[in-house]
Amino acid sequence: MFKVGEVDVRDLERFGNMIGALGQDGPKAVNRALNRTGDMARTRVVRELAKQTGLPQKTIRKAVKIKRSSWQDLEYRLSASGGDVSLKYFKARETLKGVTAFVRGERELFEGAFIKGGSFARGRVVAKGLNGHVFQRIGGRTELEKLKSGVFIPIEMVEGATAAAFEGLVADVLPRRLDHEIGRSLGL
């Protein structure tokens, strides 16, 4: 059968012949292989993105969308949304010096930033309208700026360990899944 790392003309011809032998069932077998491999790739991408960015997997899962393959459109698509992610989502904690957040795998201090209002001596209270976001004063008492992390999920998804994990998984799993699905359809 068709194996990764052992691709030569005979294997490609045999693979083409097997797809041809399936007739109308050919796209169905390819569709099943694409969807199974795509689902496995999505799981791996979510895990790697969580490690790479420092965001929880739950947040990454909401940002990564899929479009599954169909018999007519043999394409499995992973896409991501999310601009500059707020520090609120990076396990932000308020300290005496500012706010610390777990961005890109390291805890980072943002001096002078705050999440709550009031003094530490009398007790910090959640200020209305801040919704747990991290802010910093840029001028007077009411001039605040929401702090962002500099992490863009769509960009992170195609760089570094996440991209390598995706490409490695697809290169390893897709040929085996195609082999399996074609054999299953041919009754082998």
N, C-alpha and C positions, 0 to 999 in steps of 0.2 A: 504494500500500500504506500501512500504518499507520506513521507517522513521529513521532519525538520532537519536541516543540515545535510540531507542526502538528496537534494533536488538536482535532477538531471533531466534531459529531454525525455527519456523513456518514462520516468515517473510522471512528468507533466502530460505526456500523451495518454498514459493509462488513466490519469485523473480526469482528463477531458473525455476519454471514452466512457468512463464510469458515469460522469454527469450526463453524457449523451444517452447512455443506456437507460437512465431514469426517465427520460422524456419529460412529461408534465410534472413529475415528482421532483425533478432536479432543483427548481427554485425553492420548493418546500424544504428539501434537505439542507440547502445552503442557508435558508431563512432560520431554521432551527439552530444550526451551528453558529450563525452570527449572533442570534439573540442570547444563546447560552454564554458564548465568549464575551459578549458585550456586558451582560449582567455581572460576570466575574470581574471584568475590567473596571466596572463602576465601583464595585466593592473595594477593589485594590486602590483605585484613585482616591476614594473618600478616606481610606486609612492613611495613605501617604500624604494627602493634603493636610490632614489633621496634624500629622507629625511635622510637616514642613512649615505650616503657618502658625501653629499653636492654638488654632480654633478647635472647639469641640466637634466631634463627628456629627452630632445632631445639626449643628449650624451648617456644616459643609453639605450634608445630605439635602438640606433645603435649597442650597444654592446650585447644586449640580442636577441638571435635568437630563432626561433621556428621551430619545425618539427611537422606538424599537423598529426593527426590520419587518417588512411584510413581503408577501410573495411577489407583489408588483414592484416594490421599491426595496431592493436588497442593500440597505444601508442602515447601520446602527449608529446613532449620533449621540455623543455626550457634549453637552454645552453647560456653561456656567454663567451665573449672573453675580453681581455684587461689585460695587465700586470700592472706594477706600473704606474699609471696614472700621467701625467705631471701636475704640478701646474697651467699651463696655463688654464686648464679647470675648475678651482675652483674659478672663479671670482677674479683673481689676480689683485691687484692694487699696483702701485709703490708709496712709500712714502719716506720721507727724511731718515728714519731709515732703510728701506729695502722694502720688498714686503709683503703685507698681502694677505692671501688666505682663503677662506671659506671651510675648510676641516673638514668633519664629523660634520657639524652643528655648528662649532665655527670658528670665524675669528682668524687666527694665523699669527704672525709676523715672517718672516724669515729675520733676521738682515743681512745687507750687500748684500742682493740679489738685482738684478735689472732686468728690462725688456727692458729699453731703454738706450741709451748712451748719453753722454754730461753732462753738469752741470745744476743744477736746476736754477741757476741765469741766464744763457744764454738761457735756454730752452732745454728740453729733446727731442731727436730725435730718431726715430725708427732705430736701427742699422741694417745694412744689414745682412741677414742670420740668425737672431735670431727668426724671425717669431712669435713674441709675447710670446716666452717661457721665463721662469724664470731661470736666471743663477746666479752663484756665482763664484767669483775668487778663484782659489785653488793654485795659485802661482803667476807667472808673469802676465803681462798685457794681454797676449793672452791665458793664461791657464784658461779655463772656464769649469764649470761643470753644466749640466742641472739639476735643482732640481725636484725631484719627490715627490709625496704625501704619498706614502706608502699604497695607496688604490688599492686593487686588486678586480675588479668587480666580478669575479667568486667566490672568497672566501666570499666576503660580501653578495653575493646572498644566500648562504646557512647558514648564521649566523644571530643571533639577530632578530630584528623586522621583517625583510624581510622573513626569514624562517617561523616564527610564523604566519605571515599574509598569506603566501602561504598555509601552512598546515591547518589553520583555514578555509580559503575559500574553499579549496577542500573538507574538511570533511563536510562542511555545504552544499555546492552547488551540488556536484556530485551526491549524492543519490537522491536529488530532481529532478535533470535533467534527471537521468536515469528513475525515476518514470514517469516523464512527457513524455519522448520520447517513453517509452514502452506503456503507455496509449494511446498516439497518434497513434502508429502503430497498436494497437489492436482496435482502434476506440472507446475507452472509453471516 
